[in-house]
Amino acid sequence: MGYRWKNKTDVDEAVVVIMNSLDQNEILPTWLVRTIQQSIEDSEPGYVKYFYEEVGQHAPTGMKFFEDLGGSD
């Protein structure tokens, strides 16, 4: 189950988890992708946009897990 991002710190924490997961395994676990997908669906558009910007900058290889969710406007 995801959670609604309420501020940029929430988003930053999600991005750090993505970065750490990719550093360890070069893939994201299914549970993490599902959790973040739910957060994307439940959060305000501004935080979703910020999420995609931050992942693109700090963990670009993670973008492929979320491309079909709106990250490639």
Backbone torsions as a table, in degrees:
resi	resn	phi	psi	omega
1	MET	NA	131.6	178.5
2	GLY	-82.5	-179.3	174.8
3	TYR	-139.4	155.5	-177.9
4	ARG	-77.6	127.2	174.5
5	TRP	-72.9	126.6	-177.1
6	LYS	-106.4	-11.0	179.3
7	ASN	-162.2	174.5	-178.0
8	LYS	-68.3	-26.2	177.3
9	THR	-63.6	-40.5	176.3
10	ASP	-58.9	-43.5	179.5
11	VAL	-65.4	-45.5	179.9
12	ASP	-57.5	-40.2	178.9
13	GLU	-63.3	-40.6	177.6
14	ALA	-63.8	-40.4	179.6
15	VAL	-65.2	-39.8	178.5
16	VAL	-63.9	-40.2	177.4
17	VAL	-62.4	-41.7	177.2
18	ILE	-61.6	-47.7	-179.6
19	MET	-58.5	-46.5	-178.8
20	ASN	-65.0	-41.0	178.8
21	SER	-63.4	-42.5	179.9
22	LEU	-68.1	-35.0	177.5
23	ASP	-63.9	-34.9	-177.9
24	GLN	-82.2	-40.9	-168.8
25	ASN	-126.3	-11.9	-176.0
26	GLU	65.4	5.3	172.4
27	ILE	-138.7	166.3	176.0
28	LEU	-106.2	136.3	177.3
29	PRO	-64.4	149.4	-177.5
30	THR	-56.3	-42.6	-178.8
31	TRP	-59.7	-37.7	-178.1
32	LEU	-70.9	-43.0	178.3
33	VAL	-60.9	-44.4	179.9
34	ARG	-63.9	-41.8	179.9
35	THR	-62.6	-45.2	-179.0
36	ILE	-70.9	-36.0	175.9
37	GLN	-59.3	-41.3	178.9
38	GLN	-67.0	-39.1	176.7
39	SER	-62.6	-39.7	177.9
40	ILE	-61.6	-43.2	-178.8
41	GLU	-68.8	-32.4	-172.9
42	ASP	-93.2	-14.4	-172.3
43	SER	-95.6	161.0	178.3
44	GLU	-63.4	146.1	-177.0
45	PRO	-55.0	-34.2	179.9
46	GLY	-63.7	-38.2	178.1
47	TYR	-73.7	-33.1	177.0
48	VAL	-66.1	-43.9	177.5
49	LYS	-60.3	-45.2	178.5
50	TYR	-60.4	-40.5	177.9
51	PHE	-57.3	-50.4	-178.6
52	TYR	-63.8	-38.2	177.4
53	GLU	-62.5	-45.1	-177.1
54	GLU	-70.1	-41.2	176.8
55	VAL	-64.1	-42.7	178.5
56	GLY	-59.8	-35.1	-179.0
57	GLN	-83.2	-41.8	-170.5
58	HIS	-103.2	-21.0	-179.0
59	ALA	-147.6	59.7	-173.6
60	PRO	-57.5	-28.9	178.4
61	THR	-68.4	-16.7	177.2
62	GLY	-79.5	-14.7	-178.2
63	MET	-59.4	-34.2	-176.5
64	LYS	-61.1	-23.1	179.6
65	PHE	-77.1	-15.5	-174.3
66	PHE	-127.5	6.6	-174.9
67	GLU	-57.1	-42.3	-175.4
68	ASP	-77.5	3.7	-178.2
69	LEU	-102.5	6.4	175.7
70	GLY	118.8	4.0	-177.6
71	GLY	-77.5	-11.2	-178.2
72	SER	-114.9	60.6	-179.2
73	ASP	-67.1	NA	NA
